[in-house]
Amino acid sequence: MAKSGQRRALGALFSLLALAFAGIAYAALSSDAGQARRIVVAAAAAALALWLASLALRALR
């Protein structure tokens, strides 16, 4: 696979992972667990989603 093909593949992978972590953050916020637990899990998942999204953007440029 060419270098640009690998970068596109990594961009796609990071995009999918970012979407998955965004979904986890949403699910955590909408769950009926304790409020502190929801906030901690949602914040951590949102931070990972943002980080992976930035990696995806960098890889797809």
Buried (B, 14 or more C-beta within 10 A) or exposed (E): EEEEEEBBEBBEBBBEBBBBBBEBBBEBBEEEEEEEEBEEBBEBBBEBBBBBBEBBEEBEE
